Amino acid sequence: MAKARLSEIINRLIYQKGEIVITKKGKEVAVIVPFEKYHNIRKGKQQGLILAQKALADFDLEIKAMCDLIYSERQKEKSREVSL
């Protein structure tokens, strides 16, 4: 049915900026979206990964600072011997 109505489907995507859900045996299997929306989704995913990478970089510094503090406090402790 989609093959026969491809022009209509494309026009709907262009002018109504809608999405078209494709089903197979009543189960949703795919979505057709206007290219601009697809592009924004892809761009958002890439930016999300970049932002996540930057956020995780700060954790390395925090973890190192916590470990340094723990080792420093352990060395100050006189009641037990700690090997580093």
mmCIF file of the N, C-alpha and C atoms, coordinates in Angstrom:
data_MODEL
# 
_entry.id   MODEL 
# 
loop_
_atom_site.group_PDB 
_atom_site.id 
_atom_site.type_symbol 
_atom_site.label_atom_id 
_atom_site.label_alt_id 
_atom_site.label_comp_id 
_atom_site.label_asym_id 
_atom_site.label_entity_id 
_atom_site.label_seq_id 
_atom_site.pdbx_PDB_ins_code 
_atom_site.Cartn_x 
_atom_site.Cartn_y 
_atom_site.Cartn_z 
_atom_site.occupancy 
_atom_site.B_iso_or_equiv 
_atom_site.pdbx_formal_charge 
_atom_site.auth_seq_id 
_atom_site.auth_comp_id 
_atom_site.auth_asym_id 
_atom_site.auth_atom_id 
_atom_site.pdbx_PDB_model_num 
ATOM 1   N N  . MET A 1 1  ? 0.829  -1.193 0.000  1.00 0.00 ? 1  MET A N  1 
ATOM 2   C CA . MET A 1 1  ? 0.000  0.000  0.000  1.00 0.00 ? 1  MET A CA 1 
ATOM 3   C C  . MET A 1 1  ? 0.875  1.259  0.000  1.00 0.00 ? 1  MET A C  1 
ATOM 4   N N  . ALA A 1 2  ? 1.988  1.251  0.725  1.00 0.00 ? 2  ALA A N  1 
ATOM 5   C CA . ALA A 1 2  ? 2.860  2.411  0.782  1.00 0.00 ? 2  ALA A CA 1 
ATOM 6   C C  . ALA A 1 2  ? 3.475  2.707  -0.579 1.00 0.00 ? 2  ALA A C  1 
ATOM 7   N N  . LYS A 1 3  ? 3.781  1.656  -1.336 1.00 0.00 ? 3  LYS A N  1 
ATOM 8   C CA . LYS A 1 3  ? 4.387  1.856  -2.649 1.00 0.00 ? 3  LYS A CA 1 
ATOM 9   C C  . LYS A 1 3  ? 3.466  2.677  -3.554 1.00 0.00 ? 3  LYS A C  1 
ATOM 10  N N  . ALA A 1 4  ? 2.195  2.376  -3.508 1.00 0.00 ? 4  ALA A N  1 
ATOM 11  C CA . ALA A 1 4  ? 1.236  3.055  -4.363 1.00 0.00 ? 4  ALA A CA 1 
ATOM 12  C C  . ALA A 1 4  ? 1.006  4.499  -3.919 1.00 0.00 ? 4  ALA A C  1 
ATOM 13  N N  . ARG A 1 5  ? 1.288  4.806  -2.656 1.00 0.00 ? 5  ARG A N  1 
ATOM 14  C CA . ARG A 1 5  ? 0.994  6.138  -2.119 1.00 0.00 ? 5  ARG A CA 1 
ATOM 15  C C  . ARG A 1 5  ? 2.267  6.887  -1.709 1.00 0.00 ? 5  ARG A C  1 
ATOM 16  N N  . LEU A 1 6  ? 3.405  6.519  -2.270 1.00 0.00 ? 6  LEU A N  1 
ATOM 17  C CA . LEU A 1 6  ? 4.680  7.107  -1.861 1.00 0.00 ? 6  LEU A CA 1 
ATOM 18  C C  . LEU A 1 6  ? 4.690  8.626  -2.021 1.00 0.00 ? 6  LEU A C  1 
ATOM 19  N N  . SER A 1 7  ? 4.205  9.151  -3.124 1.00 0.00 ? 7  SER A N  1 
ATOM 20  C CA . SER A 1 7  ? 4.176  10.611 -3.330 1.00 0.00 ? 7  SER A CA 1 
ATOM 21  C C  . SER A 1 7  ? 3.352  11.290 -2.250 1.00 0.00 ? 7  SER A C  1 
ATOM 22  N N  . GLU A 1 8  ? 2.215  10.715 -1.930 1.00 0.00 ? 8  GLU A N  1 
ATOM 23  C CA . GLU A 1 8  ? 1.343  11.271 -0.884 1.00 0.00 ? 8  GLU A CA 1 
ATOM 24  C C  . GLU A 1 8  ? 2.059  11.256 0.472  1.00 0.00 ? 8  GLU A C  1 
ATOM 25  N N  . ILE A 1 9  ? 2.757  10.179 0.757  1.00 0.00 ? 9  ILE A N  1 
ATOM 26  C CA . ILE A 1 9  ? 3.484  10.053 2.022  1.00 0.00 ? 9  ILE A CA 1 
ATOM 27  C C  . ILE A 1 9  ? 4.582  11.110 2.109  1.00 0.00 ? 9  ILE A C  1 
ATOM 28  N N  . ILE A 1 10 ? 5.343  11.277 1.025  1.00 0.00 ? 10 ILE A N  1 
ATOM 29  C CA . ILE A 1 10 ? 6.420  12.264 1.013  1.00 0.00 ? 10 ILE A CA 1 
ATOM 30  C C  . ILE A 1 10 ? 5.857  13.674 1.173  1.00 0.00 ? 10 ILE A C  1 
ATOM 31  N N  . ASN A 1 11 ? 4.782  13.986 0.488  1.00 0.00 ? 11 ASN A N  1 
ATOM 32  C CA . ASN A 1 11 ? 4.157  15.305 0.638  1.00 0.00 ? 11 ASN A CA 1 
ATOM 33  C C  . ASN A 1 11 ? 3.690  15.537 2.066  1.00 0.00 ? 11 ASN A C  1 
ATOM 34  N N  . ARG A 1 12 ? 3.144  14.525 2.669  1.00 0.00 ? 12 ARG A N  1 
ATOM 35  C CA . ARG A 1 12 ? 2.694  14.649 4.061  1.00 0.00 ? 12 ARG A CA 1 
ATOM 36  C C  . ARG A 1 12 ? 3.880  14.965 4.974  1.00 0.00 ? 12 ARG A C  1 
ATOM 37  N N  . LEU A 1 13 ? 5.003  14.313 4.736  1.00 0.00 ? 13 LEU A N  1 
ATOM 38  C CA . LEU A 1 13 ? 6.203  14.577 5.530  1.00 0.00 ? 13 LEU A CA 1 
ATOM 39  C C  . LEU A 1 13 ? 6.704  16.007 5.323  1.00 0.00 ? 13 LEU A C  1 
ATOM 40  N N  . ILE A 1 14 ? 6.690  16.461 4.074  1.00 0.00 ? 14 ILE A N  1 
ATOM 41  C CA . ILE A 1 14 ? 7.216  17.791 3.749  1.00 0.00 ? 14 ILE A CA 1 
ATOM 42  C C  . ILE A 1 14 ? 6.311  18.892 4.292  1.00 0.00 ? 14 ILE A C  1 
ATOM 43  N N  . TYR A 1 15 ? 5.030  18.801 4.036  1.00 0.00 ? 15 TYR A N  1 
ATOM 44  C CA . TYR A 1 15 ? 4.135  19.919 4.332  1.00 0.00 ? 15 TYR A CA 1 
ATOM 45  C C  . TYR A 1 15 ? 3.524  19.864 5.730  1.00 0.00 ? 15 TYR A C  1 
ATOM 46  N N  . GLN A 1 16 ? 3.281  18.701 6.242  1.00 0.00 ? 16 GLN A N  1 
ATOM 47  C CA . GLN A 1 16 ? 2.666  18.614 7.562  1.00 0.00 ? 16 GLN A CA 1 
ATOM 48  C C  . GLN A 1 16 ? 3.703  18.378 8.660  1.00 0.00 ? 16 GLN A C  1 
ATOM 49  N N  . LYS A 1 17 ? 4.937  18.108 8.258  1.00 0.00 ? 17 LYS A N  1 
ATOM 50  C CA . LYS A 1 17 ? 6.031  17.854 9.200  1.00 0.00 ? 17 LYS A CA 1 
ATOM 51  C C  . LYS A 1 17 ? 5.694  16.757 10.202 1.00 0.00 ? 17 LYS A C  1 
ATOM 52  N N  . GLY A 1 18 ? 4.850  15.838 9.783  1.00 0.00 ? 18 GLY A N  1 
ATOM 53  C CA . GLY A 1 18 ? 4.430  14.760 10.664 1.00 0.00 ? 18 GLY A CA 1 
ATOM 54  C C  . GLY A 1 18 ? 5.337  13.554 10.569 1.00 0.00 ? 18 GLY A C  1 
ATOM 55  N N  . GLU A 1 19 ? 5.023  12.578 11.348 1.00 0.00 ? 19 GLU A N  1 
ATOM 56  C CA . GLU A 1 19 ? 5.730  11.303 11.327 1.00 0.00 ? 19 GLU A CA 1 
ATOM 57  C C  . GLU A 1 19 ? 4.777  10.240 10.817 1.00 0.00 ? 19 GLU A C  1 
ATOM 58  N N  . ILE A 1 20 ? 5.321  9.233  10.197 1.00 0.00 ? 20 ILE A N  1 
ATOM 59  C CA . ILE A 1 20 ? 4.500  8.130  9.720  1.00 0.00 ? 20 ILE A CA 1 
ATOM 60  C C  . ILE A 1 20 ? 5.048  6.858  10.343 1.00 0.00 ? 20 ILE A C  1 
ATOM 61  N N  . VAL A 1 21 ? 4.194  6.180  11.073 1.00 0.00 ? 21 VAL A N  1 
ATOM 62  C CA . VAL A 1 21 ? 4.580  4.937  11.739 1.00 0.00 ? 21 VAL A CA 1 
ATOM 63  C C  . VAL A 1 21 ? 4.235  3.776  10.818 1.00 0.00 ? 21 VAL A C  1 
ATOM 64  N N  . ILE A 1 22 ? 5.199  2.918  10.589 1.00 0.00 ? 22 ILE A N  1 
ATOM 65  C CA . ILE A 1 22 ? 4.987  1.743  9.740  1.00 0.00 ? 22 ILE A CA 1 
ATOM 66  C C  . ILE A 1 22 ? 4.767  0.544  10.644 1.00 0.00 ? 22 ILE A C  1 
ATOM 67  N N  . THR A 1 23 ? 3.713  -0.201 10.327 1.00 0.00 ? 23 THR A N  1 
ATOM 68  C CA . THR A 1 23 ? 3.402  -1.391 11.126 1.00 0.00 ? 23 THR A CA 1 
ATOM 69  C C  . THR A 1 23 ? 3.472  -2.642 10.249 1.00 0.00 ? 23 THR A C  1 
ATOM 70  N N  . LYS A 1 24 ? 3.737  -3.744 10.905 1.00 0.00 ? 24 LYS A N  1 
ATOM 71  C CA . LYS A 1 24 ? 3.731  -5.033 10.229 1.00 0.00 ? 24 LYS A CA 1 
ATOM 72  C C  . LYS A 1 24 ? 2.995  -5.999 11.145 1.00 0.00 ? 24 LYS A C  1 
ATOM 73  N N  . LYS A 1 25 ? 1.899  -6.505 10.632 1.00 0.00 ? 25 LYS A N  1 
ATOM 74  C CA . LYS A 1 25 ? 1.038  -7.393 11.413 1.00 0.00 ? 25 LYS A CA 1 
ATOM 75  C C  . LYS A 1 25 ? 0.619  -6.749 12.732 1.00 0.00 ? 25 LYS A C  1 
ATOM 76  N N  . GLY A 1 26 ? 0.335  -5.432 12.645 1.00 0.00 ? 26 GLY A N  1 
ATOM 77  C CA . GLY A 1 26 ? -0.155 -4.701 13.806 1.00 0.00 ? 26 GLY A CA 1 
ATOM 78  C C  . GLY A 1 26 ? 0.937  -4.242 14.771 1.00 0.00 ? 26 GLY A C  1 
ATOM 79  N N  . LYS A 1 27 ? 2.182  -4.570 14.501 1.00 0.00 ? 27 LYS A N  1 
ATOM 80  C CA . LYS A 1 27 ? 3.285  -4.192 15.380 1.00 0.00 ? 27 LYS A CA 1 
ATOM 81  C C  . LYS A 1 27 ? 4.067  -3.042 14.742 1.00 0.00 ? 27 LYS A C  1 
ATOM 82  N N  . GLU A 1 28 ? 4.336  -1.988 15.524 1.00 0.00 ? 28 GLU A N  1 
ATOM 83  C CA . GLU A 1 28 ? 5.104  -0.857 15.018 1.00 0.00 ? 28 GLU A CA 1 
ATOM 84  C C  . GLU A 1 28 ? 6.546  -1.289 14.788 1.00 0.00 ? 28 GLU A C  1 
ATOM 85  N N  . VAL A 1 29 ? 7.045  -1.083 13.572 1.00 0.00 ? 29 VAL A N  1 
ATOM 86  C CA . VAL A 1 29 ? 8.394  -1.546 13.238 1.00 0.00 ? 29 VAL A CA 1 
ATOM 87  C C  . VAL A 1 29 ? 9.329  -0.426 12.767 1.00 0.00 ? 29 VAL A C  1 
ATOM 88  N N  . ALA A 1 30 ? 8.793  0.709  12.341 1.00 0.00 ? 30 ALA A N  1 
ATOM 89  C CA . ALA A 1 30 ? 9.636  1.784  11.848 1.00 0.00 ? 30 ALA A CA 1 
ATOM 90  C C  . ALA A 1 30 ? 8.850  3.092  11.834 1.00 0.00 ? 30 ALA A C  1 
ATOM 91  N N  . VAL A 1 31 ? 9.606  4.175  11.691 1.00 0.00 ? 31 VAL A N  1 
ATOM 92  C CA . VAL A 1 31 ? 8.984  5.497  11.596 1.00 0.00 ? 31 VAL A CA 1 
ATOM 93  C C  . VAL A 1 31 ? 9.677  6.255  10.468 1.00 0.00 ? 31 VAL A C  1 
ATOM 94  N N  . ILE A 1 32 ? 8.876  6.935  9.671  1.00 0.00 ? 32 ILE A N  1 
ATOM 95  C CA . ILE A 1 32 ? 9.416  7.826  8.643  1.00 0.00 ? 32 ILE A CA 1 
ATOM 96  C C  . ILE A 1 32 ? 9.206  9.238  9.161  1.00 0.00 ? 32 ILE A C  1 
ATOM 97  N N  . VAL A 1 33 ? 10.289 10.013 9.174  1.00 0.00 ? 33 VAL A N  1 
ATOM 98  C CA . VAL A 1 33 ? 10.223 11.393 9.661  1.00 0.00 ? 33 VAL A CA 1 
ATOM 99  C C  . VAL A 1 33 ? 10.824 12.316 8.613  1.00 0.00 ? 33 VAL A C  1 
ATOM 100 N N  . PRO A 1 34 ? 10.451 13.586 8.635  1.00 0.00 ? 34 PRO A N  1 
ATOM 101 C CA . PRO A 1 34 ? 11.084 14.538 7.716  1.00 0.00 ? 34 PRO A CA 1 
ATOM 102 C C  . PRO A 1 34 ? 12.597 14.580 7.975  1.00 0.00 ? 34 PRO A C  1 
ATOM 103 N N  . PHE A 1 35 ? 13.373 14.839 6.923  1.00 0.00 ? 35 PHE A N  1 
ATOM 104 C CA . PHE A 1 35 ? 14.830 14.809 7.041  1.00 0.00 ? 35 PHE A CA 1 
ATOM 105 C C  . PHE A 1 35 ? 15.326 15.787 8.103  1.00 0.00 ? 35 PHE A C  1 
ATOM 106 N N  . GLU A 1 36 ? 14.739 16.952 8.173  1.00 0.00 ? 36 GLU A N  1 
ATOM 107 C CA . GLU A 1 36 ? 15.174 17.960 9.151  1.00 0.00 ? 36 GLU A CA 1 
ATOM 108 C C  . GLU A 1 36 ? 15.058 17.417 10.579 1.00 0.00 ? 36 GLU A C  1 
ATOM 109 N N  . LYS A 1 37 ? 13.976 16.730 10.864 1.00 0.00 ? 37 LYS A N  1 
ATOM 110 C CA . LYS A 1 37 ? 13.797 16.152 12.193 1.00 0.00 ? 37 LYS A CA 1 
ATOM 111 C C  . LYS A 1 37 ? 14.827 15.042 12.430 1.00 0.00 ? 37 LYS A C  1 
ATOM 112 N N  . TYR A 1 38 ? 15.054 14.210 11.435 1.00 0.00 ? 38 TYR A N  1 
ATOM 113 C CA . TYR A 1 38 ? 16.065 13.149 11.527 1.00 0.00 ? 38 TYR A CA 1 
ATOM 114 C C  . TYR A 1 38 ? 17.436 13.761 11.788 1.00 0.00 ? 38 TYR A C  1 
ATOM 115 N N  . HIS A 1 39 ? 17.765 14.803 11.049 1.00 0.00 ? 39 HIS A N  1 
ATOM 116 C CA . HIS A 1 39 ? 19.056 15.471 11.204 1.00 0.00 ? 39 HIS A CA 1 
ATOM 117 C C  . HIS A 1 39 ? 19.211 16.015 12.626 1.00 0.00 ? 39 HIS A C  1 
ATOM 118 N N  . ASN A 1 40 ? 18.173 16.632 13.161 1.00 0.00 ? 40 ASN A N  1 
ATOM 119 C CA . ASN A 1 40 ? 18.218 17.175 14.523 1.00 0.00 ? 40 ASN A CA 1 
ATOM 120 C C  . ASN A 1 40 ? 18.384 16.069 15.559 1.00 0.00 ? 40 ASN A C  1 
ATOM 121 N N  . ILE A 1 41 ? 17.749 14.945 15.337 1.00 0.00 ? 41 ILE A N  1 
ATOM 122 C CA . ILE A 1 41 ? 17.891 13.807 16.254 1.00 0.00 ? 41 ILE A CA 1 
ATOM 123 C C  . ILE A 1 41 ? 19.326 13.314 16.242 1.00 0.00 ? 41 ILE A C  1 
ATOM 124 N N  . ARG A 1 42 ? 19.895 13.133 15.058 1.00 0.00 ? 42 ARG A N  1 
ATOM 125 C CA . ARG A 1 42 ? 21.288 12.672 14.937 1.00 0.00 ? 42 ARG A CA 1 
ATOM 126 C C  . ARG A 1 42 ? 22.249 13.670 15.572 1.00 0.00 ? 42 ARG A C  1 
ATOM 127 N N  . LYS A 1 43 ? 22.022 14.933 15.307 1.00 0.00 ? 43 LYS A N  1 
ATOM 128 C CA . LYS A 1 43 ? 22.882 15.985 15.851 1.00 0.00 ? 43 LYS A CA 1 
ATOM 129 C C  . LYS A 1 43 ? 22.789 15.986 17.382 1.00 0.00 ? 43 LYS A C  1 
ATOM 130 N N  . GLY A 1 44 ? 21.593 15.820 17.904 1.00 0.00 ? 44 GLY A N  1 
ATOM 131 C CA . GLY A 1 44 ? 21.393 15.792 19.356 1.00 0.00 ? 44 GLY A CA 1 
ATOM 132 C C  . GLY A 1 44 ? 22.100 14.616 20.004 1.00 0.00 ? 44 GLY A C  1 
ATOM 133 N N  . LYS A 1 45 ? 22.075 13.449 19.359 1.00 0.00 ? 45 LYS A N  1 
ATOM 134 C CA . LYS A 1 45 ? 22.762 12.281 19.902 1.00 0.00 ? 45 LYS A CA 1 
ATOM 135 C C  . LYS A 1 45 ? 24.257 12.512 19.950 1.00 0.00 ? 45 LYS A C  1 
ATOM 136 N N  . GLN A 1 46 ? 24.799 13.099 18.904 1.00 0.00 ? 46 GLN A N  1 
ATOM 137 C CA . GLN A 1 46 ? 26.237 13.353 18.861 1.00 0.00 ? 46 GLN A CA 1 
ATOM 138 C C  . GLN A 1 46 ? 26.625 14.366 19.933 1.00 0.00 ? 46 GLN A C  1 
ATOM 139 N N  . GLN A 1 47 ? 25.834 15.410 20.083 1.00 0.00 ? 47 GLN A N  1 
ATOM 140 C CA . GLN A 1 47 ? 26.130 16.408 21.096 1.00 0.00 ? 47 GLN A CA 1 
ATOM 141 C C  . GLN A 1 47 ? 25.980 15.811 22.489 1.00 0.00 ? 47 GLN A C  1 
ATOM 142 N N  . GLY A 1 48 ? 25.022 14.935 22.650 1.00 0.00 ? 48 GLY A N  1 
ATOM 143 C CA . GLY A 1 48 ? 24.817 14.299 23.944 1.00 0.00 ? 48 GLY A CA 1 
ATOM 144 C C  . GLY A 1 48 ? 26.037 13.492 24.360 1.00 0.00 ? 48 GLY A C  1 
ATOM 145 N N  . LEU A 1 49 ? 26.620 12.776 23.420 1.00 0.00 ? 49 LEU A N  1 
ATOM 146 C CA . LEU A 1 49 ? 27.820 11.998 23.718 1.00 0.00 ? 49 LEU A CA 1 
ATOM 147 C C  . LEU A 1 49 ? 28.995 12.896 24.044 1.00 0.00 ? 49 LEU A C  1 
ATOM 148 N N  . ILE A 1 50 ? 29.107 14.000 23.337 1.00 0.00 ? 50 ILE A N  1 
ATOM 149 C CA . ILE A 1 50 ? 30.201 14.935 23.605 1.00 0.00 ? 50 ILE A CA 1 
ATOM 150 C C  . ILE A 1 50 ? 30.040 15.534 24.996 1.00 0.00 ? 50 ILE A C  1 
ATOM 151 N N  . LEU A 1 51 ? 28.817 15.922 25.342 1.00 0.00 ? 51 LEU A N  1 
ATOM 152 C CA . LEU A 1 51 ? 28.569 16.485 26.664 1.00 0.00 ? 51 LEU A CA 1 
ATOM 153 C C  . LEU A 1 51 ? 28.825 15.462 27.761 1.00 0.00 ? 51 LEU A C  1 
ATOM 154 N N  . ALA A 1 52 ? 28.435 14.230 27.524 1.00 0.00 ? 52 ALA A N  1 
ATOM 155 C CA . ALA A 1 52 ? 28.665 13.178 28.508 1.00 0.00 ? 52 ALA A CA 1 
ATOM 156 C C  . ALA A 1 52 ? 30.155 12.947 28.711 1.00 0.00 ? 52 ALA A C  1 
ATOM 157 N N  . GLN A 1 53 ? 30.907 12.959 27.641 1.00 0.00 ? 53 GLN A N  1 
ATOM 158 C CA . GLN A 1 53 ? 32.353 12.756 27.730 1.00 0.00 ? 53 GLN A CA 1 
ATOM 159 C C  . GLN A 1 53 ? 32.985 13.875 28.551 1.00 0.00 ? 53 GLN A C  1 
ATOM 160 N N  . LYS A 1 54 ? 32.558 15.108 28.330 1.00 0.00 ? 54 LYS A N  1 
ATOM 161 C CA . LYS A 1 54 ? 33.097 16.238 29.093 1.00 0.00 ? 54 LYS A CA 1 
ATOM 162 C C  . LYS A 1 54 ? 32.724 16.123 30.566 1.00 0.00 ? 54 LYS A C  1 
ATOM 163 N N  . ALA A 1 55 ? 31.503 15.705 30.847 1.00 0.00 ? 55 ALA A N  1 
ATOM 164 C CA . ALA A 1 55 ? 31.071 15.569 32.238 1.00 0.00 ? 55 ALA A CA 1 
ATOM 165 C C  . ALA A 1 55 ? 31.857 14.488 32.951 1.00 0.00 ? 55 ALA A C  1 
ATOM 166 N N  . LEU A 1 56 ? 32.112 13.395 32.275 1.00 0.00 ? 56 LEU A N  1 
ATOM 167 C CA . LEU A 1 56 ? 32.855 12.297 32.887 1.00 0.00 ? 56 LEU A CA 1 
ATOM 168 C C  . LEU A 1 56 ? 34.317 12.661 33.126 1.00 0.00 ? 56 LEU A C  1 
ATOM 169 N N  . ALA A 1 57 ? 34.856 13.555 32.325 1.00 0.00 ? 57 ALA A N  1 
ATOM 170 C CA . ALA A 1 57 ? 36.248 13.969 32.514 1.00 0.00 ? 57 ALA A CA 1 
ATOM 171 C C  . ALA A 1 57 ? 36.423 14.615 33.880 1.00 0.00 ? 57 ALA A C  1 
ATOM 172 N N  . ASP A 1 58 ? 35.427 15.354 34.343 1.00 0.00 ? 58 ASP A N  1 
ATOM 173 C CA . ASP A 1 58 ? 35.490 15.979 35.666 1.00 0.00 ? 58 ASP A CA 1 
ATOM 174 C C  . ASP A 1 58 ? 35.511 14.938 36.774 1.00 0.00 ? 58 ASP A C  1 
ATOM 175 N N  . PHE A 1 59 ? 34.875 13.804 36.574 1.00 0.00 ? 59 PHE A N  1 
ATOM 176 C CA . PHE A 1 59 ? 34.855 12.765 37.598 1.00 0.00 ? 59 PHE A CA 1 
ATOM 177 C C  . PHE A 1 59 ? 36.252 12.215 37.867 1.00 0.00 ? 59 PHE A C  1 
ATOM 178 N N  . ASP A 1 60 ? 37.080 12.123 36.842 1.00 0.00 ? 60 ASP A N  1 
ATOM 179 C CA . ASP A 1 60 ? 38.448 11.643 37.043 1.00 0.00 ? 60 ASP A CA 1 
ATOM 180 C C  . ASP A 1 60 ? 39.178 12.497 38.064 1.00 0.00 ? 60 ASP A C  1 
ATOM 181 N N  . LEU A 1 61 ? 39.028 13.800 37.940 1.00 0.00 ? 61 LEU A N  1 
ATOM 182 C CA . LEU A 1 61 ? 39.687 14.712 38.877 1.00 0.00 ? 61 LEU A CA 1 
ATOM 183 C C  . LEU A 1 61 ? 39.118 14.561 40.288 1.00 0.00 ? 61 LEU A C  1 
ATOM 184 N N  . GLU A 1 62 ? 37.805 14.426 40.388 1.00 0.00 ? 62 GLU A N  1 
ATOM 185 C CA . GLU A 1 62 ? 37.170 14.270 41.697 1.00 0.00 ? 62 GLU A CA 1 
ATOM 186 C C  . GLU A 1 62 ? 37.573 12.953 42.352 1.00 0.00 ? 62 GLU A C  1 
ATOM 187 N N  . ILE A 1 63 ? 37.605 11.897 41.587 1.00 0.00 ? 63 ILE A N  1 
ATOM 188 C CA . ILE A 1 63 ? 37.992 10.585 42.133 1.00 0.00 ? 63 ILE A CA 1 
ATOM 189 C C  . ILE A 1 63 ? 39.440 10.616 42.600 1.00 0.00 ? 63 ILE A C  1 
ATOM 190 N N  . LYS A 1 64 ? 40.308 11.228 41.810 1.00 0.00 ? 64 LYS A N  1 
ATOM 191 C CA . LYS A 1 64 ? 41.714 11.335 42.212 1.00 0.00 ? 64 LYS A CA 1 
ATOM 192 C C  . LYS A 1 64 ? 41.834 12.132 43.511 1.00 0.00 ? 64 LYS A C  1 
ATOM 193 N N  . ALA A 1 65 ? 41.106 13.232 43.609 1.00 0.00 ? 65 ALA A N  1 
ATOM 194 C CA . ALA A 1 65 ? 41.150 14.054 44.826 1.00 0.00 ? 65 ALA A CA 1 
ATOM 195 C C  . ALA A 1 65 ? 40.656 13.257 46.038 1.00 0.00 ? 65 ALA A C  1 
ATOM 196 N N  . MET A 1 66 ? 39.584 12.471 45.879 1.00 0.00 ? 66 MET A N  1 
ATOM 197 C CA . MET A 1 66 ? 39.068 11.653 46.981 1.00 0.00 ? 66 MET A CA 1 
ATOM 198 C C  . MET A 1 66 ? 40.084 10.595 47.392 1.00 0.00 ? 66 MET A C  1 
ATOM 199 N N  . CYS A 1 67 ? 40.695 9.941  46.413 1.00 0.00 ? 67 CYS A N  1 
ATOM 200 C CA . CYS A 1 67 ? 41.702 8.912  46.728 1.00 0.00 ? 67 CYS A CA 1 
ATOM 201 C C  . CYS A 1 67 ? 42.893 9.526  47.443 1.00 0.00 ? 67 CYS A C  1 
ATOM 202 N N  . ASP A 1 68 ? 43.338 10.688 46.974 1.00 0.00 ? 68 ASP A N  1 
ATOM 203 C CA . ASP A 1 68 ? 44.460 11.369 47.641 1.00 0.00 ? 68 ASP A CA 1 
ATOM 204 C C  . ASP A 1 68 ? 44.114 11.700 49.081 1.00 0.00 ? 68 ASP A C  1 
ATOM 205 N N  . LEU A 1 69 ? 42.903 12.165 49.301 1.00 0.00 ? 69 LEU A N  1 
ATOM 206 C CA . LEU A 1 69 ? 42.457 12.497 50.652 1.00 0.00 ? 69 LEU A CA 1 
ATOM 207 C C  . LEU A 1 69 ? 42.414 11.252 51.538 1.00 0.00 ? 69 LEU A C  1 
ATOM 208 N N  . ILE A 1 70 ? 41.905 10.165 51.019 1.00 0.00 ? 70 ILE A N  1 
ATOM 209 C CA . ILE A 1 70 ? 41.827 8.914  51.782 1.00 0.00 ? 70 ILE A CA 1 
ATOM 210 C C  . ILE A 1 70 ? 43.223 8.434  52.169 1.00 0.00 ? 70 ILE A C  1 
ATOM 211 N N  . TYR A 1 71 ? 44.137 8.413  51.185 1.00 0.00 ? 71 TYR A N  1 
ATOM 212 C CA . TYR A 1 71 ? 45.504 7.969  51.482 1.00 0.00 ? 71 TYR A CA 1 
ATOM 213 C C  . TYR A 1 71 ? 46.189 8.898  52.471 1.00 0.00 ? 71 TYR A C  1 
ATOM 214 N N  . SER A 1 72 ? 45.942 10.185 52.331 1.00 0.00 ? 72 SER A N  1 
ATOM 215 C CA . SER A 1 72 ? 46.533 11.156 53.243 1.00 0.00 ? 72 SER A CA 1 
ATOM 216 C C  . SER A 1 72 ? 46.037 10.930 54.676 1.00 0.00 ? 72 SER A C  1 
ATOM 217 N N  . GLU A 1 73 ? 44.745 10.722 54.825 1.00 0.00 ? 73 GLU A N  1 
ATOM 218 C CA . GLU A 1 73 ? 44.170 10.484 56.155 1.00 0.00 ? 73 GLU A CA 1 
ATOM 219 C C  . GLU A 1 73 ? 44.658 9.159  56.741 1.00 0.00 ? 73 GLU A C  1 
ATOM 220 N N  . ARG A 1 74 ? 44.823 8.160  55.901 1.00 0.00 ? 74 ARG A N  1 
ATOM 221 C CA . ARG A 1 74 ? 45.337 6.864  56.374 1.00 0.00 ? 74 ARG A CA 1 
ATOM 222 C C  . ARG A 1 74 ? 46.770 7.000  56.884 1.00 0.00 ? 74 ARG A C  1 
ATOM 223 N N  . GLN A 1 75 ? 47.555 7.797  56.209 1.00 0.00 ? 75 GLN A N  1 
ATOM 224 C CA . GLN A 1 75 ? 48.945 7.978  56.639 1.00 0.00 ? 75 GLN A CA 1 
ATOM 225 C C  . GLN A 1 75 ? 49.020 8.715  57.978 1.00 0.00 ? 75 GLN A C  1 
ATOM 226 N N  . LYS A 1 76 ? 48.055 9.586  58.236 1.00 0.00 ? 76 LYS A N  1 
ATOM 227 C CA . LYS A 1 76 ? 48.026 10.321 59.503 1.00 0.00 ? 76 LYS A CA 1 
ATOM 228 C C  . LYS A 1 76 ? 47.635 9.412  60.663 1.00 0.00 ? 76 LYS A C  1 
ATOM 229 N N  . GLU A 1 77 ? 46.895 8.369  60.377 1.00 0.00 ? 77 GLU A N  1 
ATOM 230 C CA . GLU A 1 77 ? 46.419 7.434  61.413 1.00 0.00 ? 77 GLU A CA 1 
ATOM 231 C C  . GLU A 1 77 ? 47.602 6.696  61.997 1.00 0.00 ? 77 GLU A C  1 
ATOM 232 N N  . LYS A 1 78 ? 47.778 6.774  63.344 1.00 0.00 ? 78 LYS A N  1 
ATOM 233 C CA . LYS A 1 78 ? 48.913 6.160  64.012 1.00 0.00 ? 78 LYS A CA 1 
ATOM 234 C C  . LYS A 1 78 ? 48.560 4.799  64.624 1.00 0.00 ? 78 LYS A C  1 
ATOM 235 N N  . SER A 1 79 ? 47.284 4.494  64.746 1.00 0.00 ? 79 SER A N  1 
ATOM 236 C CA . SER A 1 79 ? 46.883 3.279  65.436 1.00 0.00 ? 79 SER A CA 1 
ATOM 237 C C  . SER A 1 79 ? 47.093 2.014  64.600 1.00 0.00 ? 79 SER A C  1 
ATOM 238 N N  . ARG A 1 80 ? 47.294 2.156  63.323 1.00 0.00 ? 80 ARG A N  1 
ATOM 239 C CA . ARG A 1 80 ? 47.510 0.987  62.477 1.00 0.00 ? 80 ARG A CA 1 
ATOM 240 C C  . ARG A 1 80 ? 48.499 1.325  61.380 1.00 0.00 ? 80 ARG A C  1 
ATOM 241 N N  . GLU A 1 81 ? 49.169 0.335  60.914 1.00 0.00 ? 81 GLU A N  1 
ATOM 242 C CA . GLU A 1 81 ? 50.129 0.543  59.835 1.00 0.00 ? 81 GLU A CA 1 
ATOM 243 C C  . GLU A 1 81 ? 49.448 0.285  58.509 1.00 0.00 ? 81 GLU A C  1 
ATOM 244 N N  . VAL A 1 82 ? 49.709 1.149  57.553 1.00 0.00 ? 82 VAL A N  1 
ATOM 245 C CA . VAL A 1 82 ? 49.092 1.030  56.234 1.00 0.00 ? 82 VAL A CA 1 
ATOM 246 C C  . VAL A 1 82 ? 50.207 1.021  55.203 1.00 0.00 ? 82 VAL A C  1 
ATOM 247 N N  . SER A 1 83 ? 50.200 0.012  54.354 1.00 0.00 ? 83 SER A N  1 
ATOM 248 C CA . SER A 1 83 ? 51.187 -0.009 53.276 1.00 0.00 ? 83 SER A CA 1 
ATOM 249 C C  . SER A 1 83 ? 50.545 0.506  51.997 1.00 0.00 ? 83 SER A C  1 
ATOM 250 N N  . LEU A 1 84 ? 51.241 1.369  51.341 1.00 0.00 ? 84 LEU A N  1 
ATOM 251 C CA . LEU A 1 84 ? 50.707 1.966  50.096 1.00 0.00 ? 84 LEU A CA 1 
ATOM 252 C C  . LEU A 1 84 ? 51.413 1.431  48.914 1.00 0.00 ? 84 LEU A C  1 
# 
